[in-house]
């Protein structure tokens, strides 16, 4: 049996050292890695290479379950692909080993709990944004143009001193940005 490791960090300033040390201690001769790659990305060069290399009787080992994938669906797809090749999956931190029925059960439970937690975080974020909007707080990116800039642009365009394109150049924004701002402010010109 070969132990094939897989390590991933989301940003380039993060270090793989902790994961690599754990994988080597677990007996992984080969370790594939992805650096600066989100777990939400399905196409990962290191993971693809590890899945291509794995053969019947091998075991793919990760430091933690979330290093393999961010969604339950993707985790299950990857583990199923590993199983279809006659290989197994092992997560060191969660002590999940799909070579046993109990390990497969624990894998599904942990994966479900991780997805549930991400959904809760997403729900709380949306609720917070809605509450902020109800209080009149702007949610999202700050507008590129101030109200005074939009009003000035409306006057300059309305009096024929500038076109939308030339005024957008003066304000150093894209033409469509200026159009949207004029429309939001419902200037006579934007109708």
C-alpha positions in Angstrom: 0.0 0.0 0.0 1.3 3.5 -0.9 0.3 6.5 1.1 -0.1 9.5 -1.1 -0.4 12.9 0.6 -2.3 16.0 -0.5 -1.7 19.4 1.1 -3.3 22.7 0.3 -3.2 26.3 1.4 -5.6 29.0 0.2 -3.2 31.9 0.0 0.5 32.1 -1.0 1.5 33.7 2.3 0.3 30.6 4.2 2.8 27.8 4.9 2.4 24.1 4.1 5.0 23.1 6.7 2.5 21.9 9.3 0.6 19.8 6.8 3.8 18.4 5.1 5.3 17.4 8.5 2.1 15.5 9.5 1.8 13.8 6.1 5.4 12.6 6.2 5.0 11.3 9.8 1.9 9.4 8.5 4.2 7.6 6.0 3.4 9.5 2.8 6.2 9.0 0.3 4.7 11.3 -2.3 2.9 14.6 -1.4 1.0 16.6 -3.9 0.3 20.2 -3.1 -1.7 23.2 -4.1 -0.6 26.7 -2.9 -2.7 29.8 -3.1 -5.8 27.8 -4.3 -9.2 27.9 -2.6 -10.8 24.7 -1.6 -13.9 25.8 -3.4 -12.1 25.5 -6.7 -12.8 22.2 -8.3 -9.9 22.2 -10.7 -6.7 22.0 -8.7 -3.5 20.9 -10.3 -2.1 19.2 -7.3 -5.3 17.4 -6.4 -5.7 16.3 -10.1 -2.2 14.9 -10.1 -2.8 13.0 -6.8 -6.0 11.5 -8.1 -4.3 10.5 -11.4 -1.5 8.9 -9.5 -3.6 6.9 -7.0 -4.1 3.2 -7.7 -5.9 0.2 -6.3 -4.7 -0.5 -2.7 -3.3 3.1 -2.2 -4.6 5.6 0.4 -4.9 9.4 -0.2 -4.0 11.1 3.1 -4.8 14.7 4.0 -4.0 16.7 7.2 -7.7 17.9 7.5 -10.9 17.2 5.7 -11.3 20.8 4.6 -7.9 20.6 2.7 -9.6 18.3 0.3 -12.8 20.3 -0.4 -15.2 22.9 0.9 -18.5 21.4 0.0 -20.0 18.0 1.0 -20.8 17.3 -2.6 -17.3 17.8 -3.7 -15.8 15.8 -0.8 -18.1 12.9 -1.6 -17.3 13.0 -5.3 -13.5 13.0 -4.6 -13.8 10.2 -2.1 -16.1 8.2 -4.4 -13.5 8.6 -7.2 -10.8 7.3 -4.8 -13.0 4.4 -3.9 -13.8 3.6 -7.6 -10.1 3.2 -8.1 -9.9 0.7 -5.3 -8.1 3.1 -3.0 -9.0 4.6 0.4 -9.0 8.1 2.0 -7.7 9.2 5.3 -7.9 12.5 7.1 -5.4 12.7 10.0 -6.9 15.5 12.1 -10.4 14.0 12.2 -9.1 10.4 12.4 -11.3 9.4 9.4 -10.2 6.3 7.5 -12.6 5.1 4.8 -11.0 1.6 4.8 -13.6 0.8 7.5 -17.4 1.1 7.6 -17.1 3.3 10.7 -14.6 5.6 8.9 -17.0 6.0 6.0 -19.8 6.9 8.4 -17.6 9.4 10.3 -16.6 10.9 7.0 -20.2 11.6 6.0 -21.1 13.0 9.4 -18.0 15.4 9.5 -18.7 16.5 6.0 -22.3 17.2 6.8 -21.4 19.2 9.9 -18.8 21.3 8.0 -21.4 22.1 5.3 -24.0 22.9 7.9 -21.6 25.3 9.6 -20.8 27.1 6.3 -24.5 27.4 5.6 -25.1 28.9 9.1 -22.3 31.4 8.6 -23.8 32.4 5.2 -27.2 32.8 6.7 -25.9 34.9 9.5 -24.0 37.1 7.1 -27.1 37.6 4.9 -29.3 38.4 8.0 -26.7 41.0 9.2 -26.6 42.6 5.7 -30.4 42.8 5.7 -30.5 44.3 9.2 -27.9 46.9 8.2 -29.9 47.8 5.0 -33.0 48.2 7.1 -31.1 50.7 9.3 -30.0 52.6 6.2 -26.4 51.4 6.2 -24.9 50.9 2.8 -23.8 47.3 2.3 -21.2 46.4 -0.3 -18.5 48.3 -2.1 -18.4 52.0 -1.7 -19.8 54.0 -4.7 -17.0 55.3 -6.9 -18.8 58.6 -7.3 -20.1 60.9 -4.6 -23.5 62.6 -4.8 -21.8 65.9 -5.5 -19.9 64.4 -8.4 -23.1 62.8 -9.9 -25.0 66.1 -9.5 -22.1 68.0 -11.2 -22.0 65.5 -14.0 -25.7 65.8 -14.5 -25.5 69.5 -14.9 -22.5 69.4 -17.2 -24.1 66.8 -19.4 -27.6 68.4 -19.3 -26.2 71.7 -20.4 -24.3 70.2 -23.3 -20.8 71.1 -21.9 -19.8 67.4 -21.8 -21.0 64.1 -23.2 -21.4 61.1 -20.8 -18.1 59.6 -22.1 -16.1 62.9 -21.7 -17.6 63.4 -18.2 -16.7 59.8 -17.2 -13.1 60.5 -18.4 -13.0 63.7 -16.2 -14.3 61.7 -13.2 -11.9 58.8 -14.0 -14.7 56.2 -14.1 -16.1 54.0 -16.7 -18.9 55.3 -18.8 -21.4 52.7 -17.5 -20.5 53.6 -13.9 -21.5 57.2 -14.6 -24.7 56.0 -16.4 -25.7 53.8 -13.4 -25.0 56.6 -10.9 -27.1 59.1 -12.9 -29.9 56.6 -13.1 -29.8 55.9 -9.4 -30.0 59.6 -8.6 -32.9 59.9 -11.1 -31.5 63.0 -12.7 -33.6 64.5 -15.5 -30.8 63.6 -17.9 -30.9 59.8 -17.0 -34.5 59.2 -18.1 
